[in-house]
Amino acid sequence: MRKFILLAVLFLSLTLGSATAQDIIYARSCIKTLCSDDFYGRGYVNNGDKIAAQFIKEEFAAHKLIPLGDNYFQSLGFPVVYYPDRAEIELDGQSVFAGQDFIMNPGCPSINGSFKVLVIDSSILDNNAEFERISQINLKNYFLVVDDIKGKNLLHPQRAKSILANEWHAKGLIFKNNASLVWSPAMEFAPFPILYFKKGVFPALVLKMEIKIDAAHKIHGTQNVIGMIKGKAQPDSFIVFTAHYDHLGMLGKETIFPGANDNASGVAMLLDLAKHYSKNPPAYSIVFIAFAAEEIGLIGSYYFTQNPLVELKKISLLINMDLMSTGDEGLTAVNATEYPDWFNNLKMCNSIGHYLPDIAPRGKAQNSDHYYFTEAGVPSFFFYLRGNYHHYHDIEDTYEALTLSKYPETFQLMVDFANMRMGR
Ligand SMILES: [Zn+2]
């Protein structure tokens, strides 16, 4: 009986522990804040990323994290092409909208004026005389619609290639049959504009396109946000949790990319973990890093590995969280093949806690902020969740679209895994 009671108490405390450790209300409110219009998509327009960094800094301070260095910020800079002003197109007088109907190539240069459209298909590529004739035309006021030759014209691959490289010096190219509009930032200008239209938006016949796209370039000052909770048993050993807080910002004055799953969700879990460990002092010191400039090429995390505020060789385990809002289909662990023992431990934590339906291994990948740590010899994992969610780098990755269906389970898995590494 006594044994039964003891077991019951143990069971209760375990379930209570997992029910109270995470704070999904707090996580939701963090995501909602980070995705709000006031944060301008956490990019390069209106200092969106700086506003987000300030919010994270205040949360770190509220959880009594210790700053590393003078304050919570680690400053860095990088070049970026950005679109603070107009991103407008009219097709024969009909407005179409950036992010919703069309998107440009990363680093698209400014476009301003009235343009015509020329459809390039196999009837042109296969016809020697016609090909010659068009190649002689001055196309600087034309956009070439090139969907039908997208690198796959079998009769004339060389001709197709030269069109796609814009060797005729048209103003730009148009791809009009895109299922989704995915945006990415760039550090430098692209050689010529490419416009991607959502399938069904670009009419079969367009006589006149009015385009006003203002591209700008700057060295953008930004910052990683870093705080620590000191370990009570081995303060000189470190566990590091990371999540990038930047996203794509804005395209013109109206279009905002909220980046809810990517990666307000990871930042919310990072802040929630900071909150948890501030109340449950860990054995090792835990460092929390919200990285800047991930979207433009892992710049914030690379900078940290080159200018570490914690000796890299003292890091026992780094857990990077990016895309953390689903989980119905499980979790993928990048670097599982690099650290098979710790991957097995992760799976063990998951089966003991009955958290997620699947833990999938993946090899090394240069796809988030763990990467340069791995290269520097730091045992690192990148965890992302899988589930029924299809918005990626588009304007529909919103707070409202998230379910956070496996948030409590994933949070507890992170805690169990880190605690196991700390020998608890
Ligand atoms: Zn991301």
Boltz pocket constraint, residues with backbone or C-beta under 6 A from the ligand:
constraints:
  - pocket:
      binder: B
      contacts: [[A, 244], [A, 262], [A, 263], [A, 294], [A, 322], [A, 323]]
      max_distance: 6.0
